[in-house]
Amino acid sequence: MESPQKNSVGFFQMPLHYPRYTQKDYQDMPEWKLDQLLKEYGLPTHGDLAYKREFAMGAFLWPKS
């Protein structure tokens, strides 16, 4: 049985800790750091910086009630 590759589609790696960034942190985060965070979770890193920020906020921030 082959082990999943980190670059393959459909691979998800659950790190030990959930990211604890605020919305402002994501808005100010440089692209290289967003790429690193998304890769750590096995999430796509394509698109421009604005798309990556929106994607990260949607994936990691809880909705405000």
C-alpha positions in Angstrom: 0.0 0.0 0.0 1.4 3.4 -1.0 1.6 6.2 1.5 -0.2 9.5 0.5 2.0 12.2 -0.9 1.8 15.7 0.6 1.6 17.3 -2.9 -1.3 15.1 -4.0 -4.9 16.3 -4.2 -7.1 15.1 -1.4 -4.4 14.8 1.3 -5.2 16.4 4.6 -2.7 16.5 7.5 -4.1 17.5 10.9 -1.4 19.2 12.8 -1.3 19.0 16.6 -2.3 22.6 17.1 -5.1 24.6 15.5 -3.8 28.0 14.2 -4.6 30.8 16.7 -4.5 33.8 14.4 -7.0 36.7 14.4 -8.6 38.1 11.3 -6.1 41.0 11.5 -3.2 38.5 11.6 -4.4 36.9 8.4 -4.9 40.3 6.7 -1.4 41.3 7.6 0.3 37.9 7.0 2.9 37.8 4.3 2.2 35.4 1.4 5.1 33.1 2.3 3.6 32.5 5.7 0.1 31.9 4.4 1.6 29.4 1.9 3.4 27.6 4.8 0.3 27.5 6.9 -1.9 26.2 4.1 0.7 23.6 3.1 1.0 22.4 6.8 -2.7 21.5 6.7 -2.5 20.0 3.2 -4.6 22.8 1.7 -4.2 24.4 -1.7 -1.8 27.3 -2.1 -2.8 28.5 -5.6 -4.3 31.9 -6.3 -3.3 35.4 -5.5 -2.6 36.8 -2.0 -6.1 38.1 -1.5 -7.6 34.7 -2.4 -5.2 32.9 0.0 -6.1 35.3 2.9 -9.8 34.8 2.3 -9.4 31.0 2.1 -7.3 30.9 5.3 -9.8 33.1 7.2 -12.7 30.9 6.0 -10.9 27.7 6.9 -9.5 28.7 10.3 -11.6 31.4 11.8 -14.8 30.6 13.7 -17.9 32.6 12.6 -18.8 35.4 15.0 -22.1 35.0 16.6 
